[in-house]
Amino acid sequence: MRQQSIPIPAGYIKIDSSTADNRFPSFLQGFNRRWFAGNCQTIYLCYTATGTALALDDAIALYGTNVKIKSGGHCYENFVFNEGTGAIIDVTPMGSYGYDDERGYYLESGGTNWTAFQALFRDYGKVLPAGSCYSVGLGGHICGGGYGLLSRLNGLTVDWLTGVEVVVKDNANNSAYPIYVAADSADPDQLDLYWAHCGGGGGNFGVITKYYFKTLPDAPQTAFITAVAFSWGPQLTEEVLGELLAWYADFAQQTDNWRQFGLFALNHVAAGEMHLTIQTIVDAGEDPDEIVRTYIDPVLAALNNIYPVSRMTKAGLAHQGHLFQNAADTLDYTFYEAVQLLNGSGSNQRGKYKSAYMRKPFPADQVSAIYSWLNYIPPGLTEADMAQSLLQVDTYGGAVNLIAPDATAVPQRSSILKLQYQTYWGTADQDQGHLDWIRGFYTDVYQYSGGVPDPNQDPTDNVDGCYYNYPDIDLNGPTNNKEIALQLYFGNNLPRLQYTKQRWDPNNYFNSAQSI
C-alpha cells in the first residue's frame, strides 16, 4: 500500500496557477499532445475519499461546472484538457490496494493498469482482465468497460466489479460525500449507481475513489507470445487481405480457444508490414508443448497457407514501440514477463482514434475500403508521415459474450471483434491531413450504416456501435448532438444511465462533450 511521505491533513493539496510551482504546467496536459488546459487555474491533488469530497466542494464553489476529473490522462478527446477547464480534480495520488474482509480486493482509482497488475499478481496471485497500455488510469479504464488480453477467457473488468466508492454531489446546497454502492445494495438508486459504473464511464456521476472485487481470476502461470508480420508488397492484394481477415474472424468466433487473444495491427503501407500478435496462456500442470501443438501450430499453418508470415522487422504495434523488433514467431514467457512485453503506451504524440464493434466477419465492401485507405496518402502528407496510421482489430467474444446486454452498462455482448482506428503524428501542421484520413477511412468502411457503425442502420446486423473508453467527438454528428454518440456507445442501456445521472448529478457538475 502507498505510504505518504508527507502529511496531508485535508486529504488534498491545492495548487494554484498564481503560485510559483514548477509542477503546474505538467498537470495541464495528458497523453494526447493535441489537448492542453491553458486556462485552468487550480489543480487539486487528492489523497483520500474525504479529501476528494472537500476538494470537489471547493472547486465547484470557485468554478461551477468547469471542474474536470483526471486519472491517467489518456482521454482521447479534450474532455479534461480544454480551454474551458477551470480546475482539475486529480486522483492519481490515490494508488493504494488491498483486501477487505467484507468487500474483497480493492484498487484505488489513481492506479494504472501496470500498478494494478503488479499488486494483484505479486500479493494475491490474481489478475484483472484489464488493458495492456501500462499508463492508462484505473479511474476511467475499469468503469468504462475496460478489456485486455485475458478478456476472451475472463470477460471485462466490469464483469468482476462488485462495489465502487464514489464521491457524489447530488444536491447543490449540500456538501459532496463519498458513498459505497455495490451489486448487493438494497436501495434501488444506489444499485443503479453501482450498475452505471459497470461500463457507464468515468466523469459522469461522481469522482471514483476505489473499486472493489469480491473475487478475481487466478493469474496464468506462463504465456506464449506469437508475433508475426505480413509484408506489404504486390502479393498482399485486396483478396489476400480479405482472406486474412476472414481467417481472423473465424479464429475470434471459435469456442475452444478462449485462452488466446489476438491483436491484428493493419498498418498503413507506409509501415512496410502488418503485425499480428497472439497471446496464448498456459496454466499450472499443463504441458506447454501440447499447448503449442493444439493452439499455436494450427494458427501458423493456416496463416502460411494464405500469405507467408515472417518475423517482425519493423516496429511493433504503434503503442508498443520496438518491443517485437526481430522477435521469433513464438516465444514462451513467465506470465509476468508476458505482461511486461505487451505493456506499452508509446510516446506522447498527437493522435486521433475511432472505434467499432463487429458481430460477424468483414463483408467484401469493408475489406475493399480498408485496403484502399491503408494504401492512401492524404495531400500534404508524405509516406513517412503515415507510418503510424493503422486499424487495429482485436479478438473479442469468448467470455465477454456470456453476459447479458443489460447486466452491465456495456451492451455489446454479441461482438466477436473490436476495432480501433488510430493515427499518430508530431506537429500541429499535420493535424488536418491525419484527421481527413481517419475520418474518410471510417466513413467509407461504414457507408452502408450511416457512416458510423450504427446497428440501427445496418441491415446485415453486423456492426454494434462504439466503445465509450475510445471517445470520438465526431460521433456527435454535424449538429453536435451527443445523444447520437451516446446511443452508439450504450444502446438500450442509455435510458437507465440517464436516469442515474439525473438522480446523482442533477446539476451536471460532471460533464463533457459526450457525458451522459
C-alpha positions as CSV (number, residue, x, y, z in Angstrom):
1,M,0.0,0.0,0.0
2,R,1.1,3.6,-0.7
3,Q,2.9,5.3,2.2
4,Q,2.5,9.1,2.3
5,S,5.9,10.8,2.7
6,I,4.3,14.0,3.9
7,P,1.2,14.6,6.0
8,I,-1.9,15.7,4.1
9,P,-4.3,16.9,6.8
10,A,-7.1,18.0,4.5
11,G,-6.8,14.9,2.3
12,Y,-5.9,17.0,-0.7
13,I,-3.3,19.6,-1.9
14,K,-4.4,22.7,-3.8
15,I,-2.0,24.2,-6.4
16,D,-3.0,27.5,-8.0
17,S,-1.7,28.9,-11.2
18,S,-0.7,32.1,-9.3
19,T,1.9,30.1,-7.2
20,A,5.4,29.7,-8.4
21,D,5.1,25.9,-8.7
22,N,7.2,24.3,-11.3
23,R,4.9,21.3,-11.5
24,F,1.8,23.3,-12.6
25,P,2.2,23.1,-16.4
26,S,2.7,19.3,-16.3
27,F,-0.7,18.9,-14.7
28,L,-2.4,20.7,-17.7
29,Q,-1.7,18.0,-20.4
30,G,-2.3,14.4,-20.7
31,F,-1.1,11.7,-23.1
32,N,-2.5,13.3,-26.3
33,R,-0.4,16.4,-27.1
34,R,-3.3,17.9,-29.0
35,W,-5.0,18.9,-25.8
36,F,-4.0,21.5,-23.2
37,A,-6.0,23.1,-20.4
38,G,-4.5,26.5,-20.9
39,N,-7.0,28.4,-18.8
40,C,-7.0,26.1,-15.8
41,Q,-6.4,27.9,-12.6
42,T,-6.3,25.2,-9.9
43,I,-5.2,21.6,-9.5
44,Y,-6.4,19.5,-6.6
45,L,-4.2,16.5,-5.8
46,C,-6.5,14.1,-3.9
47,Y,-5.2,11.6,-1.4
48,T,-8.4,10.3,0.3
49,A,-12.1,10.0,-0.4
50,T,-12.9,12.6,2.3
51,G,-10.2,14.9,0.8
52,T,-11.7,14.4,-2.6
53,A,-15.1,15.5,-1.4
54,L,-13.6,18.6,0.2
55,A,-11.7,19.4,-2.9
56,L,-14.7,18.9,-5.1
57,D,-16.8,21.3,-3.0
58,D,-14.1,23.9,-3.1
59,A,-13.6,23.6,-6.8
60,I,-17.3,23.8,-7.6
61,A,-17.7,26.9,-5.4
62,L,-15.0,28.5,-7.4
63,Y,-15.5,27.2,-10.9
64,G,-19.0,25.7,-11.1
65,T,-19.4,23.2,-13.8
66,N,-16.0,23.8,-15.3
67,V,-14.3,21.2,-13.0
68,K,-12.9,18.1,-14.6
69,I,-11.7,14.8,-13.2
70,K,-8.3,13.2,-14.1
71,S,-6.9,9.8,-13.5
72,G,-4.4,8.5,-16.0
73,G,-4.8,11.4,-18.5
74,H,-5.3,9.1,-21.6
75,C,-8.6,10.6,-22.7
76,Y,-8.6,10.6,-26.5
77,E,-10.6,13.8,-26.7
78,N,-10.3,17.1,-24.9
79,F,-12.9,16.3,-22.3
80,V,-10.5,17.2,-19.4
81,F,-7.8,19.3,-21.0
82,N,-9.6,22.1,-22.8
83,E,-9.8,25.9,-22.8
84,G,-12.9,25.9,-20.7
85,T,-11.5,23.9,-17.8
86,G,-11.2,26.0,-14.6
87,A,-10.0,23.3,-12.2
88,I,-8.9,19.6,-12.3
89,I,-9.5,17.1,-9.6
90,D,-6.5,14.8,-9.9
91,V,-6.9,11.4,-8.2
92,T,-3.5,10.0,-9.2
93,P,-2.1,10.2,-5.7
94,M,-4.6,7.5,-4.7
95,G,-2.8,4.4,-5.7
96,S,-3.4,2.0,-2.7
97,Y,-4.7,-1.5,-3.0
98,G,-5.5,-4.3,-0.6
99,Y,-8.1,-6.8,0.6
100,D,-11.2,-6.0,2.7
101,D,-12.7,-9.0,4.5
102,E,-16.2,-7.8,3.7
103,R,-15.8,-6.1,0.3
104,G,-13.0,-8.1,-1.2
105,Y,-10.0,-6.9,-3.2
106,Y,-9.8,-3.2,-3.8
107,L,-7.9,-0.8,-6.0
108,E,-7.8,2.9,-5.6
109,S,-8.7,4.9,-8.8
110,G,-5.4,6.6,-9.1
111,G,-3.5,3.5,-10.0
112,T,-2.8,2.3,-13.5
113,N,-3.1,-0.9,-15.5
114,W,0.5,-1.7,-14.6
115,T,0.4,-0.9,-10.9
116,A,-2.8,-2.9,-10.6
117,F,-1.3,-5.9,-12.3
118,Q,1.8,-5.8,-10.1
119,A,-0.2,-5.5,-6.9
120,L,-2.8,-8.2,-7.7
121,F,-0.3,-10.6,-9.2
122,R,2.5,-10.2,-6.7
123,D,0.5,-10.2,-3.5
124,Y,-2.5,-12.3,-4.3
125,G,-1.8,-14.4,-7.5
126,K,-4.8,-12.7,-9.1
127,V,-5.4,-10.7,-12.3
128,L,-7.9,-8.2,-13.6
129,P,-8.7,-8.7,-17.3
130,A,-7.6,-5.1,-18.0
131,G,-5.8,-3.4,-20.8
132,S,-2.1,-3.7,-21.9
133,C,-1.3,0.1,-22.0
134,Y,0.7,0.4,-18.8
135,S,-0.1,4.0,-18.0
136,V,-3.8,4.1,-18.5
137,G,-5.5,5.1,-15.3
138,L,-7.9,2.7,-13.5
139,G,-10.3,5.6,-12.7
140,G,-11.6,5.6,-16.3
141,H,-10.5,2.3,-17.6
142,I,-12.4,0.0,-15.3
143,C,-15.7,1.8,-15.1
144,G,-15.7,2.3,-18.9
145,G,-15.8,-1.5,-19.5
146,G,-12.0,-2.0,-19.9
147,Y,-10.8,-5.1,-21.6
148,G,-7.5,-6.7,-22.3
149,L,-5.6,-9.9,-23.4
150,L,-7.4,-12.0,-20.8
151,S,-10.9,-10.8,-21.7
152,R,-11.8,-13.7,-24.0
153,L,-11.1,-16.0,-21.1
154,N,-12.3,-13.9,-18.2
155,G,-14.6,-11.2,-19.6
156,L,-14.4,-7.4,-19.0
157,T,-13.2,-5.5,-15.9
158,V,-16.8,-4.7,-15.0
159,D,-17.8,-8.3,-15.1
160,W,-15.8,-8.7,-11.9
161,L,-16.6,-5.4,-10.3
162,T,-18.8,-5.8,-7.2
163,G,-18.6,-2.4,-5.5
164,V,-17.5,1.2,-6.0
165,E,-16.6,4.0,-3.6
166,V,-17.5,7.3,-5.4
167,V,-17.7,10.9,-4.3
168,V,-21.1,12.4,-5.3
169,K,-22.7,15.8,-5.1
170,D,-26.4,15.1,-5.6
171,N,-27.6,18.4,-4.2
172,A,-26.2,21.8,-4.9
173,N,-26.9,23.0,-1.4
174,N,-25.3,20.1,0.4
175,S,-21.7,19.0,0.6
176,A,-20.2,16.3,-1.6
177,Y,-19.7,13.0,0.1
178,P,-18.3,9.5,-0.5
179,I,-20.7,6.6,-0.8
180,Y,-20.1,2.9,-1.3
181,V,-22.5,1.2,-3.7
182,A,-22.4,-2.4,-4.7
183,A,-24.1,-5.3,-6.5
184,D,-26.0,-6.1,-3.3
185,S,-27.1,-2.6,-2.5
186,A,-30.7,-2.7,-1.2
187,D,-31.6,0.9,-2.2
188,P,-32.6,0.9,-5.9
189,D,-30.9,4.2,-6.7
190,Q,-27.7,3.0,-5.1
191,L,-27.9,-0.1,-7.1
192,D,-28.3,2.0,-10.3
193,L,-25.2,4.0,-9.3
194,Y,-23.2,0.8,-9.0
195,W,-24.6,-0.6,-12.3
196,A,-23.8,2.7,-14.0
197,H,-20.1,2.3,-13.1
198,C,-20.1,-1.2,-14.8
199,G,-19.4,0.4,-18.2
200,G,-21.0,3.8,-18.0
201,G,-17.7,5.5,-17.9
202,G,-15.8,7.9,-15.7
203,G,-16.6,11.6,-15.2
204,N,-20.3,11.1,-15.4
205,F,-21.8,10.5,-11.9
206,G,-19.1,11.5,-9.4
207,V,-15.4,11.0,-8.6
208,I,-14.5,7.3,-8.3
209,T,-12.0,6.7,-5.5
210,K,-12.0,3.0,-5.0
211,Y,-13.0,-0.2,-6.9
212,Y,-14.0,-3.5,-5.1
213,F,-14.0,-7.1,-6.4
214,K,-15.3,-10.0,-4.3
215,T,-13.4,-12.4,-6.4
216,L,-10.9,-12.2,-9.3
217,P,-9.4,-14.7,-11.8
218,D,-6.3,-16.6,-10.9
219,A,-3.2,-15.5,-12.8
220,P,-1.9,-17.8,-15.5
221,Q,1.5,-19.5,-15.0
222,T,3.1,-18.7,-18.3
223,A,2.2,-17.4,-21.8
224,F,3.3,-17.9,-25.4
225,I,3.6,-14.8,-27.5
226,T,3.3,-15.4,-31.2
227,A,4.4,-12.3,-33.2
228,V,4.4,-12.4,-37.0
229,A,4.4,-9.9,-39.8
230,F,2.8,-9.8,-43.3
231,S,5.0,-7.7,-45.6
232,W,3.3,-5.2,-47.8
233,G,4.1,-5.8,-51.4
234,P,2.4,-6.7,-54.7
235,Q,1.4,-10.1,-53.4
236,L,-0.5,-8.6,-50.5
237,T,-3.6,-7.9,-52.6
238,E,-7.1,-6.9,-51.5
239,E,-8.1,-10.5,-52.0
240,V,-5.3,-11.7,-49.7
241,L,-6.3,-9.2,-47.0
242,G,-9.8,-10.4,-47.2
243,E,-8.7,-14.0,-46.7
244,L,-6.5,-13.0,-43.7
245,L,-9.5,-11.1,-42.1
246,A,-11.8,-14.0,-42.8
247,W,-9.5,-16.3,-41.0
248,Y,-9.1,-13.9,-38.1
249,A,-12.8,-13.5,-37.7
250,D,-13.2,-17.3,-37.7
251,F,-10.4,-17.5,-35.1
252,A,-12.3,-15.0,-32.9
253,Q,-15.6,-17.0,-33.2
254,Q,-14.1,-20.3,-32.0
255,T,-15.4,-21.5,-28.7
256,D,-12.4,-23.7,-27.8
257,N,-9.6,-21.1,-27.9
258,W,-10.5,-18.5,-25.3
259,R,-7.0,-18.8,-23.8
260,Q,-5.9,-17.0,-26.9
261,F,-6.2,-13.2,-27.6
262,G,-5.2,-11.6,-30.9
263,L,-4.1,-8.1,-31.8
264,F,-4.0,-7.6,-35.5
265,A,-2.4,-4.3,-36.5
266,L,-3.4,-3.5,-40.1
267,N,-0.7,-0.9,-40.5
268,H,-0.6,1.6,-43.4
269,V,1.5,0.5,-46.3
270,A,4.0,3.2,-45.2
271,A,4.9,1.0,-42.2
272,G,6.1,-1.8,-44.6
273,E,4.2,-4.6,-42.9
274,M,1.2,-5.6,-40.9
275,H,1.6,-7.2,-37.5
276,L,-0.3,-10.0,-35.8
277,T,0.3,-10.8,-32.1
278,I,-1.4,-13.6,-30.3
279,Q,-1.1,-14.4,-26.6
280,T,-1.7,-18.0,-25.5
281,I,-1.8,-18.6,-21.8
282,V,-0.7,-21.8,-20.0
283,D,-1.9,-22.8,-16.6
284,A,-0.1,-24.8,-13.9
285,G,0.0,-28.5,-14.7
286,E,-0.5,-28.1,-18.4
287,D,2.1,-29.4,-21.0
288,P,3.5,-26.3,-22.9
289,D,4.4,-28.5,-25.9
290,E,0.8,-29.7,-26.1
291,I,-0.5,-26.2,-25.9
292,V,1.8,-25.2,-28.9
293,R,0.6,-28.2,-30.9
294,T,-3.0,-27.6,-30.1
295,Y,-3.3,-23.9,-30.3
296,I,-0.3,-22.2,-32.0
297,D,0.9,-24.6,-34.7
298,P,-2.6,-24.6,-36.4
299,V,-2.6,-20.8,-36.4
300,L,0.8,-20.5,-38.1
301,A,-0.1,-23.3,-40.6
302,A,-3.4,-21.6,-41.6
303,L,-1.8,-18.2,-42.0
304,N,1.1,-19.5,-44.1
305,N,-1.5,-21.1,-46.4
306,I,-2.9,-17.6,-47.0
307,Y,0.2,-15.5,-47.1
308,P,3.7,-16.2,-45.9
309,V,4.3,-15.0,-42.4
310,S,7.7,-13.5,-41.4
311,R,9.4,-12.1,-38.3
312,M,8.6,-8.6,-37.5
313,T,11.4,-6.4,-38.9
314,K,9.7,-3.1,-38.3
315,A,8.5,-1.6,-35.0
316,G,5.6,-3.5,-33.4
317,L,2.2,-2.1,-32.7
318,A,2.1,1.6,-32.7
319,H,1.6,1.9,-29.0
320,Q,4.2,-0.8,-28.2
321,G,7.2,0.7,-29.8
322,H,10.1,-1.6,-30.7
323,L,9.2,-4.5,-28.3
324,F,8.8,-7.1,-31.1
325,Q,11.6,-6.0,-33.3
326,N,13.2,-9.1,-34.8
327,A,11.3,-11.4,-32.4
328,A,10.9,-15.0,-33.3
329,D,7.5,-16.3,-34.4
330,T,6.7,-17.7,-30.9
331,L,8.4,-17.4,-27.6
332,D,7.4,-18.6,-24.1
333,Y,7.4,-16.3,-21.1
334,T,6.5,-16.3,-17.5
335,F,3.2,-14.6,-17.2
336,Y,4.8,-11.6,-15.5
337,E,7.2,-11.3,-18.5
338,A,4.4,-11.6,-21.0
339,V,2.6,-8.7,-19.4
340,Q,5.8,-6.6,-19.4
341,L,6.4,-7.4,-23.0
342,L,2.9,-6.3,-24.2
343,N,2.8,-3.4,-21.7
344,G,3.3,-0.3,-23.8
345,S,1.7,3.1,-24.4
346,G,4.3,4.6,-26.7
347,S,5.4,8.2,-26.9
348,N,3.2,11.2,-26.1
349,Q,2.1,12.4,-29.5
350,R,-0.8,14.0,-31.3
351,G,-3.4,11.4,-32.1
352,K,-7.0,10.6,-33.3
353,Y,-9.0,7.5,-32.7
354,K,-12.2,5.8,-33.6
355,S,-13.8,2.5,-32.6
356,A,-16.3,-0.1,-33.7
357,Y,-17.7,-3.5,-32.6
358,M,-18.5,-6.3,-35.1
359,R,-20.7,-9.3,-34.7
360,K,-19.7,-11.0,-37.9
361,P,-16.7,-11.3,-40.3
362,F,-15.8,-8.4,-42.6
363,P,-18.0,-8.1,-45.7
364,A,-16.3,-7.5,-49.1
365,D,-17.1,-3.8,-49.3
366,Q,-15.4,-3.2,-45.9
367,V,-12.4,-5.2,-46.9
368,S,-12.1,-3.1,-50.1
369,A,-12.4,0.2,-48.1
370,I,-9.8,-1.0,-45.6
371,Y,-7.4,-2.0,-48.3
372,S,-7.9,1.3,-50.2
373,W,-7.3,3.6,-47.2
374,L,-4.3,1.7,-45.9
375,N,-2.7,2.5,-49.3
376,Y,-3.8,6.1,-49.4
377,I,-1.6,9.1,-48.6
378,P,-3.5,12.3,-48.0
379,P,-2.5,15.5,-49.8
380,G,0.1,17.4,-47.8
381,L,1.5,14.3,-46.1
382,T,4.3,12.1,-47.1
383,E,4.6,8.3,-46.9
384,A,6.8,8.7,-43.8
385,D,4.0,10.7,-42.2
386,M,1.6,7.7,-42.4
387,A,3.9,5.2,-40.8
388,Q,1.9,5.3,-37.6
389,S,-1.6,5.1,-39.1
390,L,-3.4,1.8,-38.7
391,L,-6.6,-0.1,-38.0
392,Q,-6.1,-2.5,-35.0
393,V,-8.5,-5.4,-34.8
394,D,-8.7,-7.2,-31.5
395,T,-10.3,-10.5,-30.9
396,Y,-13.3,-10.2,-28.6
397,G,-16.1,-12.6,-27.8
398,G,-15.4,-15.6,-25.6
399,A,-16.4,-15.0,-22.0
400,V,-17.5,-11.4,-22.9
401,N,-20.4,-12.9,-24.8
402,L,-21.7,-14.9,-21.8
403,I,-23.1,-11.7,-20.1
404,A,-26.5,-10.3,-20.9
405,P,-26.5,-6.9,-22.7
406,D,-28.3,-5.2,-19.8
407,A,-26.4,-7.0,-16.9
408,T,-23.8,-4.2,-17.1
409,A,-23.9,-0.9,-18.9
410,V,-21.8,-2.4,-21.8
411,P,-24.4,-3.6,-24.3
412,Q,-22.1,-5.1,-26.9
413,R,-22.2,-8.7,-25.7
414,S,-22.5,-10.4,-29.1
415,S,-19.5,-8.9,-30.8
416,I,-16.5,-11.1,-31.9
417,L,-14.2,-8.3,-32.9
418,K,-13.3,-4.8,-31.5
419,L,-11.8,-2.3,-33.8
420,Q,-9.6,0.8,-33.1
421,Y,-8.8,3.2,-35.9
422,Q,-5.6,5.1,-35.0
423,T,-3.3,7.7,-36.4
424,Y,-0.4,9.5,-34.7
425,W,1.7,12.4,-35.7
426,G,4.1,15.0,-34.3
427,T,3.2,18.6,-35.2
428,A,0.1,20.7,-35.5
429,D,0.6,21.5,-39.2
430,Q,-0.2,17.8,-39.9
431,D,-3.5,17.8,-38.0
432,Q,-5.8,18.3,-40.9
433,G,-4.2,15.6,-43.1
434,H,-4.4,12.9,-40.4
435,L,-7.9,13.9,-39.4
436,D,-9.1,13.8,-43.0
437,W,-7.5,10.4,-43.4
438,I,-9.1,8.7,-40.4
439,R,-12.5,10.4,-40.9
440,G,-12.6,9.4,-44.6
441,F,-11.4,5.9,-43.8
442,Y,-14.1,5.4,-41.1
443,T,-16.9,6.9,-43.1
444,D,-16.1,4.7,-46.1
445,V,-16.0,1.5,-44.1
446,Y,-19.4,2.2,-42.6
447,Q,-21.0,3.8,-45.7
448,Y,-23.9,1.4,-45.5
449,S,-24.8,2.1,-41.9
450,G,-24.8,5.9,-42.0
451,G,-21.1,6.4,-42.0
452,V,-20.7,5.1,-38.5
453,P,-21.1,1.5,-37.0
454,D,-24.8,2.1,-36.2
455,P,-26.6,-1.2,-35.6
456,N,-30.0,0.5,-36.2
457,Q,-28.9,1.3,-39.8
458,D,-27.2,-2.0,-40.6
459,P,-29.5,-4.4,-42.4
460,T,-26.9,-7.2,-42.0
461,D,-26.8,-7.0,-38.2
462,N,-23.0,-6.9,-38.2
463,V,-21.8,-3.6,-36.6
464,D,-22.7,-3.0,-32.9
465,G,-21.8,0.6,-32.0
466,C,-18.7,2.1,-30.4
467,Y,-16.6,1.9,-27.2
468,Y,-17.1,4.6,-24.7
469,N,-13.5,4.4,-23.5
470,Y,-12.4,5.3,-27.0
471,P,-14.3,8.6,-27.2
472,D,-14.7,10.2,-30.6
473,I,-16.3,13.7,-30.8
474,D,-17.1,13.2,-34.5
475,L,-19.9,10.8,-33.4
476,N,-21.9,13.8,-32.3
477,G,-22.5,14.4,-35.9
478,P,-22.8,17.7,-37.9
479,T,-25.3,19.1,-35.4
480,N,-23.0,18.3,-32.4
481,N,-25.8,16.2,-30.8
482,K,-24.1,14.0,-28.2
483,E,-27.3,11.9,-27.9
484,I,-26.3,10.4,-31.3
485,A,-23.0,9.3,-29.9
486,L,-24.4,8.1,-26.6
487,Q,-26.8,5.8,-28.4
488,L,-23.8,4.3,-30.3
489,Y,-22.0,3.7,-27.0
490,F,-24.8,2.4,-24.8
491,G,-27.7,1.3,-27.0
492,N,-30.7,0.3,-25.0
493,N,-28.9,0.9,-21.7
494,L,-28.8,4.6,-22.2
495,P,-32.2,5.4,-20.5
496,R,-31.1,3.8,-17.2
497,L,-27.8,5.7,-17.4
498,Q,-29.7,8.9,-18.0
499,Y,-32.0,8.3,-15.0
500,T,-29.0,7.6,-12.8
501,K,-27.3,10.7,-14.0
502,Q,-30.3,12.8,-13.1
503,R,-30.6,11.2,-9.7
504,W,-26.9,11.5,-8.7
505,D,-25.7,14.6,-10.6
506,P,-28.8,16.7,-11.2
507,N,-26.7,19.9,-11.6
508,N,-24.4,18.3,-14.2
509,Y,-21.2,19.1,-12.4
510,F,-19.6,16.1,-14.1
511,N,-19.8,17.0,-17.8
512,S,-18.1,16.8,-21.1
513,A,-19.0,17.0,-24.8
514,Q,-20.1,13.3,-24.5
515,S,-21.1,13.0,-20.9
516,I,-24.4,11.3,-20.0
